[in-house]
Amino acid sequence: MKKYEIAVLDDYQNVALESVDWSVLRDRAHIAVFQNHLADPDAVIERLLPFDVVCVMRERTPLPRNVIERLPNLKLIASTGTVNASIDVAAASDHGIAVVHTGYRSEPTIEFTWALILASTRHIVTESNSVRSGGWQQTVGADLRGKTLGVLGLGNVGSQVARIGTAFGMKLIAWSQNMTPETSKVAGAILVSKDQLFEQADVLTIHLVLSSRTRGLVGAAEFEKMKPTAWLINASRGPIVDEQALINVLKNKKIAGAAIDVFNTEPLPPSHPFRTLDNVLATPHIGYVSQGLYKTFYEDTVSNIRKWLDTH
């Protein structure tokens, strides 16, 4: 019986094989796990040439047409999440490659968004580093009660982030391109214009799907409207924000700061300003990275591969 070759990509924390039981596949396949990320398409192709099945974690390694068409052995792409815009599904179909997906839950990102809000407004990293280096109090944190939480997008994540804001006694306002007063009311928020959202928010948090309509939606004009005491939170997608415009306002202290979990280029380049600006809290796209969601991702991936193997 032929043994298939399975590649598990971008397992940064080296936890894929520990998260769930992969043993049901071992009689039919060899499993290779890669921790290090490759950005160069030629390097990706060289790595993946021997493999029949490639497991991708969200959008960490894109699989566009120019990569897919150079992988003659590839028969199955097993992606985590319900959709993956970084996979050219049409190209896969053209080459007879199946694409399968897994379940997903929004709770880890909702919880993490509030971790970013609280850690940034109360300067948790600065104060923790001070204690570690032998110092003591360095900053004065901002109160949330009575302040305005601006939510850009009230979908599955944004609506729940907004609801949690009420527990802190915050005023909730929201806007997106298709939002109605009824939609915002269900989440306990007031629908305002885009300009008003940026003008009034003390904390502005982004919860939109990246698309041609949302790419670059937040730029210099929007930052110009923000209060100098306001914080920007982005645990959605990096390209929704004009990165250079954000760097400029942060360097010039035009807003209080930003907490960012997502970037134009991931992993973030070593010399990127977000790594050193003192008014940035940057995390390595871990909004969805939790034990429970990884378990869902990898259990469903193993199940998807097993079902595929049973038909081959």
URSULMO-V290140 format. One record per pair of residues at least 4 apart in sequence whose C-alpha atoms are under 6 Angstrom apart, sorted by the first residue. I is the first residue (numbers start at 0). GAP is how many residues later the second one is. D is the distance in whole Angstrom. If there is no record, write none. Layout:
# URSULMO-V290140
i/gap/d
I/GAP/D
I/GAP/D
This chain:
# URSULMO-V290140
i/gap/d
2/25/5
2/26/5
3/25/4
4/24/6
4/25/5
4/46/5
4/47/5
5/24/6
5/25/5
5/45/6
5/47/5
5/48/6
6/25/5
6/26/6
6/47/5
6/48/6
7/25/5
7/47/5
8/25/5
8/47/5
9/24/6
9/25/5
9/26/6
9/27/5
10/24/5
11/23/5
14/4/6
18/276/6
24/4/6
44/4/6
48/22/6
50/23/6
51/21/5
51/22/4
51/23/5
52/21/6
52/23/5
52/24/6
53/23/5
54/23/5
54/24/6
55/23/5
56/23/5
57/22/5
58/27/6
61/24/5
61/25/6
62/4/6
62/24/5
63/23/6
63/24/5
64/4/6
64/23/6
64/26/5
74/22/5
75/21/5
75/22/5
75/23/6
76/22/5
77/22/5
78/22/5
79/21/6
79/22/5
79/217/5
80/20/6
80/21/5
80/22/6
80/23/5
81/19/5
81/20/6
81/21/6
91/5/5
92/4/6
101/195/6
101/198/5
107/180/5
108/4/6
108/178/5
108/179/5
109/47/6
109/51/6
111/175/5
114/4/6
115/4/6
115/143/6
117/4/6
118/4/6
118/5/5
120/20/6
120/21/5
121/19/4
123/4/6
129/5/5
129/6/6
130/4/5
130/5/6
144/23/5
144/24/5
144/25/5
145/23/6
145/24/5
146/23/5
147/22/6
147/23/5
147/24/6
147/53/5
147/54/5
148/22/6
148/23/5
148/52/6
148/54/5
149/23/5
149/24/5
149/47/6
149/51/5
149/54/5
150/23/5
150/53/6
150/54/5
151/22/6
151/23/5
151/24/6
151/54/5
151/55/6
152/5/6
152/23/5
152/54/5
152/55/5
153/4/4
153/5/4
154/4/6
157/49/5
158/28/5
164/5/6
165/4/5
171/17/5
172/16/5
172/17/5
172/18/6
173/17/5
174/16/6
174/17/6
174/19/6
180/10/6
183/5/5
183/6/6
183/7/6
184/4/5
191/4/6
195/4/6
196/4/6
197/27/6
197/28/5
198/26/5
198/27/5
201/28/4
202/27/6
202/28/5
203/28/5
204/28/5
204/29/6
205/28/5
206/29/5
209/4/6
210/4/6
213/26/6
214/24/6
214/25/4
215/24/5
215/25/5
215/26/5
216/23/6
217/4/6
217/23/5
218/23/5
218/26/6
219/25/5
227/26/5
227/27/4
227/28/6
228/26/6
228/27/5
229/25/6
229/26/5
230/25/6
230/26/5
230/27/5
231/26/5
232/25/6
232/26/5
232/27/6
233/26/5
234/26/5
234/27/6
236/25/5
237/24/5
237/25/4
237/26/5
238/25/5
248/4/6
248/5/5
256/22/5
256/23/6
257/22/5
258/21/6
258/22/5
258/23/6
259/22/5
260/21/6
260/22/5
260/23/6
260/24/5
261/23/5
272/4/6
294/4/6
299/4/6
